[in-house]
Amino acid sequence: MKILILALLCFYSGQVFAQPANDEPCGAIDLSVTQGGAVCTPSTLLSWTGATASATTPFPSCGQWSTGKRDVWYKFSLPANVNKLNIRTAAGTGTTDAIMAVYTAASCSGPFTQVGCSDDFVAALPGFDSLAVTGGQTFYLRISQYNATNPNGELSICVTSFYIPAAADPLKTVGINVEFPQANLDVNGTTILRNGVQLLGGNPGAGKVLTSDAGGNATWQPIPSAPVVAPVAFAATLDSSRTLFYNVDTKLHFGASANGPVSFNPGTVYSNATDEFTAPSAGIYEFTVRMTCVLVSGTPYGVEAHFAVNGTAGYSSLFALPPFSPGSIGVHSAVHTALYNLAAGDKVTVFAKLSSQSVSSAQITNFAGSSNNSMFWGRKVN
């Protein structure tokens, strides 16, 4: 009989002194918070079975708090864009009356600042509607059964958070399918506006458009001007006459003198220092070269020219001034145009050579101010 009594005493003692992990603030259990502000249904079970009375101050300012009330602690963190809390509770086993206080603290060691206290929110259970808070910090929840002599008890809880702009007076707000409007008009659902819309706020004006930022906040803004893009084009004249030799490619120099200027080059795409056009971006480009020669004797000869892309012969497009027949003394010209699909940075130059051996050399010419000058021009077409 003594052994049985001793065993019962040990079991009873264990029930009395088994304190919960969240008996003090530094053991506070994390609570989940639903963002959105809707009324929630209490589902998280809280228990203070075996709890002791915390000495943490300040004590709750409601519910006739006394130092003998057993309490437990929970905590949760809120983002910076939250300024309101809703908390709901529901009765559980052994509990019909409870007290709840909400605190902020930099750590579980305090100091604690009470931001709300609730006793009889619904019937005798605590809760909050639109409790004003400052987001971006940790909150501690202190729960106690109202009856200090009852060592056991449970209730269910849920927490939601939301944001109400300072300009939205809760007494002057309307919510459609929203329990806690966060603006003067808060609509949760689709909207149909008939027979025109007039928006007067935000400095509207003729020619302005409603523009949204990353947070969905709309303002009236002027229609941005289209960027001014310099055309990709150029034209350059042969700077001076050039002597050509049979079957010897000679790079031609355009735009390097007053008599042979670069007459059009808004995007600075042609360089008279390197005699190269450089594609500023990928696309289709059109190039034209006009070759002018003067036959000063009756001996016939021919001239060939080609475009070179990055100096690669495989991109060449040959064309020729036909061999001049005897007696065709005078100025002779030929024009050739070709399209190329270029990558950004590709370079295009012009080469020429004598194509017949009837003479040892010949000249392509520059006539200052003449419409017959040898020229190189091009543009981006797509």
C-alpha contacts under 8 A as a table, 3 or more apart, distances in Angstrom:
res1	aa1	res2	aa2	distance
1	M	4	L	5.17
1	M	5	I	6.32
2	K	5	I	5.19
2	K	6	L	6.15
3	I	6	L	5.17
3	I	7	A	6.27
4	L	7	A	5.15
4	L	8	L	6.29
5	I	8	L	5.15
5	I	9	L	6.21
6	L	9	L	5.12
6	L	10	C	6.27
7	A	10	C	5.17
7	A	11	F	6.28
8	L	11	F	5.12
8	L	12	Y	6.12
9	L	12	Y	5.11
9	L	13	S	5.99
10	C	13	S	5.06
10	C	14	G	6.24
11	F	14	G	5.16
11	F	15	Q	6.52
12	Y	15	Q	5.17
12	Y	16	V	6.45
13	S	16	V	5.19
13	S	17	F	6.36
14	G	17	F	5.50
14	G	18	A	5.90
15	Q	18	A	5.69
15	Q	50	G	7.18
16	V	50	G	6.14
17	F	50	G	6.47
18	A	50	G	5.65
19	Q	23	D	6.51
19	Q	49	T	7.61
19	Q	50	G	4.83
19	Q	51	A	5.24
19	Q	52	T	7.14
20	P	23	D	5.37
20	P	48	W	7.08
20	P	49	T	7.21
20	P	50	G	6.35
20	P	51	A	6.01
20	P	72	V	7.90
21	A	24	E	7.75
21	A	27	G	5.63
21	A	28	A	7.62
22	N	25	P	6.71
22	N	26	C	7.38
22	N	27	G	4.27
22	N	28	A	4.69
22	N	29	I	6.14
22	N	72	V	5.62
22	N	73	W	5.38
22	N	74	Y	7.12
23	D	27	G	6.63
23	D	28	A	7.58
23	D	48	W	7.89
23	D	51	A	5.65
23	D	52	T	6.55
23	D	54	S	7.42
23	D	71	D	6.76
23	D	72	V	4.83
23	D	73	W	6.36
24	E	27	G	5.59
24	E	28	A	6.73
24	E	54	S	6.36
24	E	72	V	6.58
24	E	73	W	6.23
25	P	28	A	5.07
25	P	72	V	7.93
25	P	73	W	5.56
25	P	74	Y	7.59
25	P	108	C	5.39
25	P	109	S	7.32
25	P	140	Y	7.59
26	C	108	C	4.80
26	C	109	S	6.87
27	G	73	W	7.26
28	A	72	V	7.70
28	A	73	W	4.74
28	A	74	Y	4.45
28	A	75	K	5.82
28	A	140	Y	7.65
29	I	73	W	6.74
29	I	74	Y	4.60
29	I	75	K	5.99
30	D	74	Y	5.81
30	D	75	K	4.97
30	D	76	F	5.61
31	L	74	Y	6.46
31	L	75	K	5.89
31	L	76	F	5.39
31	L	159	V	7.98
32	S	76	F	6.77
32	S	158	C	7.94
32	S	159	V	7.20
33	V	76	F	7.22
33	V	158	C	7.44
33	V	159	V	5.12
33	V	160	T	5.31
33	V	161	S	6.81
34	T	37	G	7.76
34	T	159	V	6.33
34	T	160	T	4.53
34	T	161	S	6.31
35	Q	160	T	5.42
35	Q	161	S	4.81
35	Q	162	F	5.77
36	G	160	T	6.68
36	G	161	S	6.06
36	G	162	F	5.16
37	G	85	L	7.45
37	G	86	N	6.84
37	G	160	T	5.49
37	G	161	S	5.31
37	G	162	F	4.87
37	G	163	Y	7.98
37	G	179	E	7.63
37	G	180	F	6.35
38	A	160	T	7.03
38	A	178	V	7.31
38	A	179	E	6.13
38	A	180	F	6.96
39	V	86	N	7.22
39	V	88	R	7.88
39	V	160	T	7.47
39	V	179	E	7.41
40	C	88	R	6.92
40	C	158	C	6.24
40	C	159	V	7.19
40	C	160	T	7.04
41	T	88	R	7.11
41	T	157	I	7.75
41	T	158	C	6.42
42	P	88	R	6.04
42	P	89	T	5.57
42	P	90	A	6.12
42	P	156	S	5.14
42	P	157	I	4.27
42	P	158	C	4.59
43	S	156	S	5.45
43	S	157	I	5.84
43	S	158	C	6.30
44	T	156	S	5.15
44	T	157	I	5.22
44	T	158	C	6.37
45	L	154	E	6.85
45	L	155	L	5.84
45	L	156	S	4.41
45	L	157	I	6.54
46	L	154	E	5.43
46	L	155	L	5.35
46	L	156	S	5.79
46	L	157	I	7.19
47	S	72	V	7.73
47	S	152	N	7.55
47	S	153	G	5.77
47	S	154	E	4.35
47	S	155	L	6.70
48	W	51	A	5.12
48	W	70	R	7.28
48	W	71	D	6.42
48	W	72	V	5.81
48	W	144	S	7.43
48	W	151	P	7.50
48	W	152	N	5.98
48	W	153	G	5.79
48	W	154	E	6.63
49	T	151	P	5.99
49	T	152	N	4.12
49	T	153	G	5.86
49	T	154	E	7.75
50	G	151	P	6.10
50	G	152	N	6.50
51	A	70	R	5.51
51	A	71	D	6.12
51	A	72	V	6.57
51	A	151	P	7.02
51	A	152	N	7.95
52	T	69	K	7.62
52	T	70	R	4.72
52	T	71	D	6.37
53	A	67	T	6.49
53	A	68	G	5.66
53	A	69	K	5.37
53	A	70	R	4.19
53	A	71	D	5.69
54	S	67	T	7.65
54	S	70	R	7.17
54	S	71	D	6.56
55	A	67	T	7.27
56	T	59	F	6.89
57	T	112	F	6.96
58	P	112	F	7.00
58	P	113	T	7.40
58	P	114	Q	7.28
59	F	65	W	7.02
60	P	63	G	7.66
60	P	65	W	6.25
60	P	100	M	7.61
60	P	101	A	5.70
60	P	114	Q	7.60
60	P	117	C	6.29
61	S	64	Q	7.59
61	S	65	W	7.04
61	S	117	C	6.34
62	C	65	W	6.39
62	C	99	I	7.51
62	C	117	C	5.93
62	C	118	S	6.41
62	C	119	D	6.26
63	G	99	I	6.06
63	G	118	S	7.48
63	G	119	D	5.31
63	G	146	Y	7.00
65	W	69	K	7.11
66	S	69	K	5.92
68	G	148	A	6.04
69	K	144	S	6.54
69	K	145	Q	7.21
69	K	146	Y	7.35
69	K	147	N	7.30
69	K	148	A	4.37
69	K	149	T	7.58
70	R	144	S	5.79
70	R	145	Q	7.06
70	R	148	A	6.34
70	R	151	P	7.04
71	D	142	R	6.47
71	D	143	I	5.36
71	D	144	S	4.35
71	D	145	Q	7.36
72	V	142	R	5.89
72	V	143	I	5.51
72	V	144	S	6.68
73	W	140	Y	6.78
73	W	141	L	5.58
73	W	142	R	4.86
73	W	143	I	6.51
74	Y	140	Y	5.74
74	Y	141	L	4.93
74	Y	142	R	6.67
75	K	138	T	6.97
75	K	139	F	5.48
75	K	140	Y	4.34
75	K	141	L	5.74
76	F	138	T	5.78
76	F	139	F	5.42
76	F	140	Y	6.72
77	S	136	G	7.23
77	S	137	Q	5.74
77	S	138	T	4.28
77	S	139	F	5.99
78	L	82	V	6.71
78	L	135	G	5.25
78	L	136	G	5.44
78	L	137	Q	5.97
78	L	138	T	6.62
78	L	139	F	7.89
78	L	161	S	7.81
79	P	82	V	5.99
79	P	135	G	5.31
79	P	136	G	4.62
79	P	137	Q	7.28
80	A	134	T	7.37
80	A	135	G	4.20
80	A	136	G	3.92
80	A	137	Q	7.63
81	N	135	G	6.15
81	N	136	G	7.52
81	N	163	Y	6.58
82	V	133	V	7.62
82	V	134	T	6.87
82	V	135	G	4.96
82	V	136	G	7.82
82	V	161	S	6.46
82	V	162	F	5.27
82	V	163	Y	4.73
83	N	132	A	5.81
83	N	133	V	4.88
83	N	134	T	5.26
83	N	135	G	5.79
83	N	161	S	7.54
83	N	162	F	6.39
83	N	163	Y	5.07
83	N	164	I	6.77
84	K	130	S	5.02
84	K	131	L	5.26
84	K	132	A	4.85
84	K	133	V	5.57
84	K	134	T	7.92
84	K	161	S	5.64
84	K	162	F	5.34
84	K	163	Y	5.83
84	K	164	I	7.17
85	L	128	F	7.09
85	L	129	D	6.71
85	L	130	S	5.11
85	L	131	L	4.89
85	L	132	A	6.70
85	L	133	V	7.04
85	L	159	V	7.14
85	L	160	T	5.85
85	L	161	S	4.54
85	L	162	F	6.58
86	N	127	G	7.49
86	N	128	F	5.21
86	N	129	D	4.79
86	N	130	S	5.49
86	N	131	L	6.50
86	N	159	V	5.81
86	N	160	T	5.16
86	N	161	S	6.23
87	I	127	G	5.03
87	I	128	F	4.91
87	I	129	D	6.78
87	I	157	I	7.16
87	I	158	C	5.84
87	I	159	V	4.63
87	I	160	T	6.52
88	R	126	P	7.44
88	R	127	G	4.96
88	R	128	F	6.76
88	R	157	I	5.63
88	R	158	C	5.50
88	R	159	V	6.69
89	T	125	L	6.67
89	T	126	P	6.50
89	T	127	G	6.16
89	T	155	L	6.72
89	T	156	S	5.36
89	T	157	I	4.37
89	T	158	C	6.69
90	A	125	L	7.14
90	A	155	L	5.67
90	A	156	S	5.05
90	A	157	I	6.52
91	A	95	T	5.75
91	A	96	T	5.60
91	A	97	D	7.85
91	A	125	L	7.27
91	A	154	E	7.20
91	A	155	L	4.86
91	A	156	S	6.61
92	G	95	T	5.46
92	G	96	T	7.39
92	G	153	G	7.19
92	G	154	E	4.77
92	G	155	L	4.15
92	G	156	S	6.53
93	T	153	G	6.00
93	T	154	E	5.32
93	T	155	L	7.03
94	G	152	N	6.80
94	G	153	G	4.82
94	G	154	E	6.43
95	T	98	A	7.20
95	T	145	Q	6.94
95	T	153	G	5.24
95	T	154	E	5.88
95	T	155	L	6.62
96	T	124	A	6.61
96	T	125	L	6.92
97	D	120	D	7.90
97	D	124	A	4.80
97	D	125	L	5.32
97	D	145	Q	6.15
97	D	146	Y	5.51
97	D	147	N	7.52
98	A	119	D	6.43
98	A	120	D	7.96
98	A	124	A	6.76
98	A	125	L	5.40
98	A	126	P	6.29
98	A	143	I	7.24
98	A	144	S	5.70
98	A	145	Q	4.18
98	A	146	Y	4.59
98	A	147	N	7.81
99	I	117	C	7.69
99	I	118	S	6.03
99	I	119	D	4.74
99	I	120	D	7.88
99	I	125	L	7.12
99	I	126	P	5.80
99	I	143	I	5.88
99	I	144	S	5.28
99	I	145	Q	6.08
99	I	146	Y	5.87
100	M	117	C	5.82
100	M	118	S	5.34
100	M	119	D	6.53
100	M	126	P	5.89
100	M	127	G	7.50
100	M	141	L	6.95
100	M	142	R	5.58
100	M	143	I	4.67
100	M	144	S	6.55
101	A	114	Q	7.02
101	A	115	V	7.80
101	A	116	G	5.73
101	A	117	C	4.25
101	A	118	S	6.35
101	A	141	L	5.88
101	A	142	R	5.16
101	A	143	I	6.78
102	V	114	Q	5.82
102	V	115	V	5.66
102	V	116	G	5.12
102	V	117	C	6.29
102	V	139	F	6.75
102	V	140	Y	5.77
102	V	141	L	4.81
102	V	142	R	6.48
103	Y	112	F	5.96
103	Y	113	T	5.18
103	Y	114	Q	4.27
103	Y	115	V	5.48
103	Y	116	G	7.16
103	Y	139	F	5.58
103	Y	140	Y	5.02
103	Y	141	L	6.47
103	Y	142	R	7.98
104	T	112	F	5.73
104	T	113	T	5.28
104	T	114	Q	6.58
104	T	115	V	7.13
104	T	137	Q	7.45
104	T	138	T	6.14
104	T	139	F	4.68
104	T	140	Y	6.06
105	A	108	C	6.78
105	A	109	S	7.96
105	A	110	G	5.31
105	A	111	P	5.88
105	A	112	F	4.85
105	A	113	T	6.48
105	A	138	T	6.72
105	A	139	F	6.85
105	A	140	Y	7.47
106	A	110	G	6.39
106	A	111	P	7.33
106	A	137	Q	7.87
106	A	138	T	7.31
107	S	110	G	5.50
107	S	111	P	7.78
114	Q	117	C	7.56
115	V	133	V	7.27
116	G	131	L	7.30
118	S	121	F	6.38
118	S	126	P	4.94
118	S	127	G	6.01
118	S	128	F	7.15
119	D	124	A	6.64
119	D	125	L	6.20
119	D	126	P	4.74
119	D	127	G	7.66
120	D	123	A	5.69
120	D	124	A	4.31
120	D	125	L	5.14
120	D	126	P	5.36
120	D	127	G	7.86
121	F	124	A	6.70
121	F	125	L	5.78
121	F	126	P	4.81
121	F	127	G	5.28
121	F	128	F	7.07
122	V	125	L	5.43
122	V	126	P	6.64
122	V	127	G	7.23
128	F	131	L	5.92
134	T	137	Q	7.49
145	Q	148	A	6.61
145	Q	150	N	7.61
145	Q	153	G	6.99
147	N	150	N	5.82
148	A	151	P	7.44
150	N	153	G	7.54
163	Y	182	Q	6.39
164	I	168	A	6.58
164	I	181	P	7.46
164	I	182	Q	4.31
164	I	183	A	6.59
165	P	168	A	5.41
165	P	182	Q	6.43
165	P	183	A	6.59
166	A	169	D	7.20
167	A	183	A	7.71
168	A	172	K	7.12
168	A	173	T	6.64
168	A	182	Q	6.70
168	A	183	A	4.91
168	A	184	N	5.48
169	D	172	K	5.20
169	D	173	T	6.41
169	D	183	A	7.90
169	D	184	N	7.26
170	P	173	T	5.45
170	P	181	P	7.61
170	P	184	N	8.00
172	K	184	N	6.13
173	T	181	P	6.17
173	T	182	Q	7.67
173	T	183	A	6.11
173	T	184	N	3.99
173	T	185	L	5.85
173	T	186	D	7.71
174	V	181	P	6.19
174	V	183	A	7.68
174	V	184	N	5.79
174	V	185	L	4.90
174	V	186	D	6.27
175	G	178	V	4.91
175	G	179	E	6.50
175	G	180	F	6.86
175	G	181	P	4.86
175	G	184	N	7.99
175	G	185	L	5.91
175	G	186	D	4.74
175	G	187	V	5.93
175	G	188	N	7.93
176	I	179	E	7.96
176	I	185	L	7.87
176	I	186	D	6.25
176	I	187	V	4.81
176	I	188	N	6.13
177	N	187	V	6.51
177	N	188	N	5.37
177	N	189	G	7.34
178	V	181	P	5.90
178	V	186	D	6.90
178	V	187	V	6.79
178	V	188	N	6.12
181	P	184	N	7.20
181	P	185	L	6.99
181	P	186	D	5.25
182	Q	185	L	7.76
182	Q	186	D	6.21
183	A	186	D	5.54
187	V	190	T	7.99
193	L	196	G	7.06
193	L	197	V	7.07
194	R	197	V	7.67
199	L	204	P	7.58
200	L	203	N	7.19
200	L	204	P	6.39
201	G	204	P	6.82
202	G	219	T	5.95
202	G	220	W	6.19
203	N	220	W	6.47
204	P	208	K	6.78
204	P	220	W	5.63
205	G	208	K	5.62
205	G	220	W	7.74
207	G	222	P	6.43
207	G	223	I	6.50
208	K	220	W	5.93
208	K	221	Q	5.21
208	K	222	P	4.36
208	K	223	I	5.58
209	V	220	W	5.51
209	V	221	Q	5.40
209	V	222	P	6.25
209	V	223	I	6.15
210	L	218	A	6.11
210	L	219	T	5.52
210	L	220	W	4.62
210	L	221	Q	6.30
211	T	218	A	5.23
211	T	219	T	5.43
211	T	220	W	6.16
211	T	221	Q	6.42
212	S	215	G	7.59
212	S	216	G	5.29
212	S	217	N	5.33
212	S	218	A	4.25
212	S	219	T	6.55
213	D	216	G	5.37
213	D	217	N	5.50
213	D	218	A	6.51
214	A	217	N	7.48
230	A	266	P	6.08
230	A	267	G	5.64
231	P	266	P	6.58
231	P	267	G	6.42
232	V	265	N	8.00
232	V	266	P	7.24
232	V	267	G	5.78
232	V	269	V	7.05
232	V	280	P	7.98
232	V	379	R	5.60
232	V	380	K	5.59
233	A	264	F	7.32
233	A	265	N	6.19
233	A	266	P	7.07
233	A	267	G	7.12
233	A	269	V	7.24
233	A	377	W	7.55
233	A	378	G	5.59
233	A	379	R	4.05
233	A	380	K	6.52
234	F	262	V	7.59
234	F	263	S	7.50
234	F	264	F	4.83
234	F	265	N	4.38
234	F	266	P	7.25
234	F	269	V	7.04
234	F	270	Y	6.54
234	F	377	W	5.51
234	F	378	G	5.68
234	F	379	R	6.59
235	A	262	V	5.95
235	A	263	S	5.62
235	A	264	F	5.01
235	A	265	N	6.69
235	A	375	M	7.31
235	A	376	F	5.96
235	A	377	W	4.13
235	A	378	G	6.68
236	A	254	F	5.43
236	A	255	G	4.93
236	A	260	G	7.00
236	A	261	P	5.84
236	A	262	V	4.15
236	A	263	S	5.68
236	A	264	F	7.08
236	A	375	M	5.79
236	A	376	F	5.47
236	A	377	W	6.19
237	T	254	F	5.13
237	T	255	G	5.31
237	T	259	N	7.91
237	T	260	G	4.55
237	T	261	P	5.65
237	T	262	V	6.43
237	T	263	S	7.61
237	T	366	N	7.99
237	T	373	N	6.76
237	T	374	S	6.13
237	T	375	M	4.38
237	T	376	F	6.44
238	L	241	S	7.30
238	L	252	L	7.38
238	L	253	H	5.94
238	L	254	F	4.20
238	L	255	G	6.12
238	L	256	A	7.91
238	L	260	G	5.08
238	L	261	P	7.72
238	L	365	T	7.75
238	L	366	N	6.09
238	L	373	N	7.04
238	L	374	S	5.48
238	L	375	M	5.63
238	L	376	F	7.70
239	D	253	H	6.22
239	D	254	F	5.22
239	D	255	G	5.41
239	D	256	A	5.36
239	D	257	S	5.18
239	D	258	A	7.52
239	D	259	N	5.99
239	D	260	G	3.70
239	D	261	P	6.70
239	D	366	N	6.88
240	S	253	H	7.93
240	S	257	S	7.76
240	S	259	N	7.34
240	S	260	G	6.66
240	S	365	T	6.75
240	S	366	N	5.29
241	S	363	Q	6.44
241	S	364	I	5.62
241	S	365	T	4.20
241	S	366	N	5.13
242	R	252	L	7.61
242	R	363	Q	5.39
242	R	364	I	5.40
242	R	365	T	6.50
243	T	361	S	6.54
243	T	362	A	5.54
243	T	363	Q	4.39
243	T	364	I	6.60
244	L	248	V	7.44
244	L	250	T	7.02
244	L	352	A	7.27
244	L	353	K	5.40
244	L	354	L	5.58
244	L	361	S	5.53
244	L	362	A	5.29
244	L	363	Q	5.82
244	L	364	I	7.44
245	F	248	V	5.61
245	F	353	K	5.92
245	F	354	L	5.08
245	F	360	S	6.39
245	F	361	S	4.76
245	F	362	A	6.80
246	Y	353	K	6.10
246	Y	354	L	4.28
246	Y	355	S	5.74
246	Y	356	S	6.32
246	Y	357	Q	6.23
246	Y	360	S	6.69
246	Y	361	S	6.76
247	N	353	K	5.65
247	N	354	L	5.83
247	N	355	S	6.07
248	V	352	A	7.96
248	V	353	K	5.49
248	V	354	L	7.25
249	D	351	F	5.82
249	D	352	A	5.49
249	D	353	K	5.09
250	T	351	F	5.22
250	T	352	A	5.37
250	T	353	K	6.25
251	K	349	T	7.39
251	K	350	V	5.98
251	K	351	F	4.44
251	K	352	A	6.70
252	L	275	D	7.31
252	L	349	T	7.91
252	L	350	V	5.88
252	L	351	F	5.77
252	L	352	A	7.11
253	H	256	A	6.98
253	H	272	N	7.16
253	H	275	D	5.64
254	F	260	G	6.48
254	F	261	P	7.22
254	F	262	V	7.27
254	F	272	N	6.20
254	F	275	D	6.31
254	F	375	M	7.16
254	F	376	F	7.06
255	G	258	A	7.93
255	G	260	G	4.88
255	G	261	P	3.93
255	G	262	V	4.34
255	G	263	S	7.73
255	G	272	N	5.44
256	A	260	G	6.16
256	A	261	P	5.97
256	A	262	V	7.39
256	A	272	N	5.47
256	A	273	A	7.34
257	S	260	G	4.91
257	S	261	P	5.53
258	A	261	P	5.44
259	N	366	N	7.81
259	N	367	F	7.92
259	N	368	A	5.28
259	N	369	G	7.33
260	G	366	N	7.48
260	G	368	A	7.43
262	V	265	N	6.81
262	V	272	N	7.54
265	N	268	T	5.18
265	N	269	V	6.50
265	N	270	Y	6.65
266	P	269	V	7.72
268	T	271	S	7.25
269	V	277	F	5.65
269	V	278	T	5.50
269	V	279	A	6.86
269	V	280	P	7.10
270	Y	275	D	7.24
270	Y	276	E	5.77
270	Y	277	F	4.30
270	Y	278	T	6.40
271	S	274	T	5.62
271	S	275	D	5.56
271	S	276	E	5.53
271	S	277	F	6.45
272	N	275	D	4.75
272	N	276	E	7.08
275	D	349	T	6.42
276	E	347	K	5.98
276	E	348	V	5.56
276	E	349	T	5.12
277	F	347	K	5.39
277	F	348	V	5.10
277	F	349	T	6.66
278	T	344	A	7.85
278	T	345	G	5.64
278	T	346	D	5.68
278	T	347	K	4.54
278	T	348	V	6.65
279	A	282	A	7.05
279	A	342	L	6.94
279	A	343	A	6.97
279	A	344	A	5.24
279	A	345	G	5.13
279	A	346	D	5.45
279	A	347	K	6.48
280	P	344	A	5.30
280	P	345	G	6.07
281	S	342	L	7.96
281	S	343	A	6.38
281	S	344	A	4.08
281	S	345	G	7.07
282	A	341	N	7.54
282	A	342	L	5.50
282	A	343	A	4.20
282	A	344	A	4.66
283	G	341	N	5.71
283	G	342	L	5.62
283	G	343	A	6.68
283	G	380	K	7.07
283	G	381	V	7.66
283	G	382	N	5.56
284	I	339	L	6.79
284	I	340	Y	5.71
284	I	341	N	4.57
284	I	342	L	6.28
284	I	380	K	6.03
284	I	381	V	5.69
284	I	382	N	5.08
285	Y	339	L	5.60
285	Y	340	Y	5.33
285	Y	341	N	6.39
285	Y	342	L	7.00
285	Y	378	G	7.17
285	Y	379	R	5.75
285	Y	380	K	4.35
285	Y	381	V	5.54
285	Y	382	N	7.13
286	E	337	T	7.00
286	E	338	A	5.82
286	E	339	L	4.54
286	E	340	Y	6.53
286	E	378	G	5.44
286	E	379	R	5.51
286	E	380	K	6.31
286	E	381	V	6.70
287	F	337	T	5.55
287	F	338	A	5.51
287	F	339	L	6.45
287	F	376	F	7.53
287	F	377	W	5.88
287	F	378	G	4.17
287	F	379	R	6.71
288	T	335	V	7.01
288	T	336	H	5.54
288	T	337	T	4.25
288	T	338	A	6.59
288	T	376	F	5.92
288	T	377	W	5.42
288	T	378	G	6.03
289	V	335	V	5.80
289	V	336	H	5.55
289	V	337	T	6.67
289	V	350	V	7.95
289	V	374	S	7.40
289	V	375	M	5.68
289	V	376	F	4.53
289	V	377	W	6.52
290	R	333	S	6.84
290	R	334	A	5.70
290	R	335	V	4.34
290	R	336	H	6.54
290	R	373	N	7.65
290	R	374	S	5.08
290	R	375	M	5.19
290	R	376	F	6.61
291	M	321	L	7.85
291	M	333	S	5.45
291	M	334	A	5.46
291	M	335	V	6.49
291	M	364	I	6.80
291	M	373	N	7.59
291	M	374	S	4.74
291	M	375	M	6.99
292	T	331	V	6.83
292	T	332	H	5.59
292	T	333	S	4.24
292	T	334	A	6.73
292	T	364	I	5.63
292	T	365	T	5.91
292	T	366	N	7.89
292	T	372	N	6.50
292	T	373	N	6.31
292	T	374	S	5.29
293	C	331	V	5.78
293	C	332	H	5.28
293	C	333	S	6.36
293	C	363	Q	6.16
293	C	364	I	4.53
293	C	365	T	5.69
294	V	329	I	7.33
294	V	330	G	5.41
294	V	331	V	4.49
294	V	332	H	6.13
294	V	363	Q	7.08
294	V	364	I	7.10
294	V	365	T	7.13
295	L	298	G	7.38
295	L	299	T	7.94
295	L	300	P	7.87
295	L	324	F	7.94
295	L	328	S	7.08
295	L	329	I	4.87
295	L	330	G	5.26
295	L	331	V	6.57
295	L	332	H	7.64
296	V	329	I	5.61
296	V	330	G	6.56
297	S	327	G	7.56
297	S	329	I	6.06
298	G	325	S	7.71
298	G	326	P	4.80
298	G	327	G	4.77
298	G	328	S	6.61
298	G	329	I	6.22
299	T	324	F	7.83
299	T	325	S	7.52
299	T	326	P	5.75
299	T	327	G	7.68
299	T	358	S	7.05
299	T	359	V	7.28
300	P	323	P	5.86
300	P	324	F	4.50
300	P	325	S	5.12
300	P	326	P	5.58
300	P	328	S	7.90
300	P	358	S	6.66
300	P	359	V	7.80
301	Y	322	P	7.81
301	Y	323	P	4.64
301	Y	324	F	5.47
301	Y	325	S	7.87
301	Y	354	L	7.64
301	Y	355	S	7.26
301	Y	356	S	5.54
301	Y	357	Q	7.36
301	Y	358	S	5.94
301	Y	359	V	6.62
302	G	320	A	6.90
302	G	321	L	5.58
302	G	322	P	5.35
302	G	323	P	3.98
302	G	324	F	6.44
302	G	354	L	6.11
302	G	355	S	5.16
302	G	356	S	5.60
303	V	320	A	5.40
303	V	321	L	5.10
303	V	322	P	7.11
303	V	323	P	7.46
303	V	352	A	7.18
303	V	353	K	5.93
303	V	354	L	4.66
303	V	355	S	5.14
303	V	356	S	7.59
304	E	318	L	6.61
304	E	319	F	5.59
304	E	320	A	4.16
304	E	321	L	6.35
304	E	352	A	5.59
304	E	353	K	5.48
304	E	354	L	6.29
304	E	355	S	5.89
305	A	317	S	7.97
305	A	318	L	5.69
305	A	319	F	5.71
305	A	320	A	6.38
305	A	350	V	7.08
305	A	351	F	5.52
305	A	352	A	4.00
305	A	353	K	6.37
306	H	316	S	5.43
306	H	317	S	5.08
306	H	318	L	4.62
306	H	319	F	6.58
306	H	350	V	5.87
306	H	351	F	5.49
306	H	352	A	6.42
307	F	315	Y	7.27
307	F	316	S	5.05
307	F	317	S	5.79
307	F	318	L	7.51
307	F	348	V	6.63
307	F	349	T	5.75
307	F	350	V	4.75
307	F	351	F	6.47
308	A	311	G	5.00
308	A	312	T	5.83
308	A	313	A	6.11
308	A	315	Y	5.94
308	A	316	S	5.20
308	A	317	S	7.95
308	A	348	V	5.57
308	A	349	T	5.32
308	A	350	V	6.22
308	A	351	F	7.32
309	V	312	T	5.58
309	V	313	A	7.63
309	V	315	Y	5.80
309	V	316	S	7.30
309	V	346	D	6.73
309	V	347	K	5.55
309	V	348	V	4.59
309	V	349	T	6.73
310	N	346	D	6.12
310	N	347	K	5.05
310	N	348	V	6.24
310	N	349	T	7.95
311	G	347	K	7.97
311	G	348	V	7.68
311	G	349	T	7.60
312	T	315	Y	5.89
312	T	316	S	7.35
313	A	316	S	5.14
317	S	338	A	7.21
319	F	336	H	6.77
320	A	334	A	7.46
321	L	332	H	7.79
321	L	333	S	7.08
321	L	334	A	5.92
323	P	356	S	7.59
324	F	328	S	6.24
325	S	328	S	5.77
326	P	329	I	7.86
333	S	372	N	7.24
342	L	346	D	6.11
343	A	346	D	5.65
350	V	376	F	7.93
354	L	357	Q	7.79
354	L	361	S	7.00
354	L	362	A	7.00
356	S	359	V	7.22
357	Q	360	S	6.41
359	V	362	A	7.31
364	I	374	S	7.44
365	T	373	N	6.84
365	T	374	S	6.61
366	N	373	N	5.20
366	N	374	S	6.29
367	F	370	S	5.25
367	F	372	N	7.12
367	F	373	N	5.57
368	A	373	N	7.55
369	G	373	N	7.80
370	S	373	N	5.71
